């Protein structure tokens, strides 16, 4: 009988998305095949010392941390120092994807269409009329480095603009003011290291009380309708899936990602909004939904993520051989 693979399951953390991360951790723990894996849970808010102490016996980590200190390359750097392979992007890909402004620059360099924007550092002055003249009205305001729509607002007056910027600055030192695109929200998951595959496109429809896919719409059951595959033409489906792959590569992602897009109303233009390097991983989250549509169960998706993590670890395999390494014991 093959030796079990020892999996460090990291969830919780210290970001505003802590509760979502804990929920992902609970559902992933339940779905992992215990005949294959010995799973040890860690919450980086309280368990970092224990994680470091245990590093020598861990085969792989599943990082289910969203937002700062989890999705921004911080915990990935620690895993690299401890020689623990993990699913998903490394330090570079995590850091650039977390920063919406850097992501947009890389999108543009790769020829990926994305809405126009203005970056505003904390404390900077702002000419509201110039903003609306350049970007139109309304505009979308976001912190540069938050996920789950935390600190995001859609505004159309000067007073609301200033309030939205202050709110974004309360979460990050840089606010991004972005052109508002009316249309259909889409998302595309990508899986793989060297060889990539894109999942079926998901169409996201928040209910009438939500102008966009905000925090409540994302995480409150029944508030949002998620249709997979999306009700768009084969040509648009092909375009969206290709954009997901190109965005994944442009941001130096690996393992998996999920790229959010919008199909402009009454047209065929798809614009990329952002790429998530640690998508939500509850059984009803968007990436598992797309995988299920592609014929991959939640449990099998987790198996695949662990396989992809171990692919990058010298001497590692799914056999759980626990080879010697120079990590902390």
Secondary structure, DSSP 4 states (H G I P E B T S, - for coil): -PPPEEEEEEE--SSTTHHHHHHHHHHHHHHS-TTTEEEEEE-TTT-HHHHHHHGGG--EEEEE--STTTSSSHHHHHHHHHT-EESS--HHHHHHHH-HHHHHHHHHHTT-----EEEEETT----HHHHHHHH-SSEEEEETT--TTTT-EEE-SHHHHHHHHHHHHTT-SEEEEEE---EEEEEEEEEESSS-EEPPPEEEEE-TT-SS--HHHHHSTTSEEEEES-SS-HHHHHHHHHHHHHHHHHTT--EEEEEEEEEETTS--EEEEEEESS---STTSHHHHHHHHTT--HHHHHHHHHHHHHHTSTT--TT------SS--
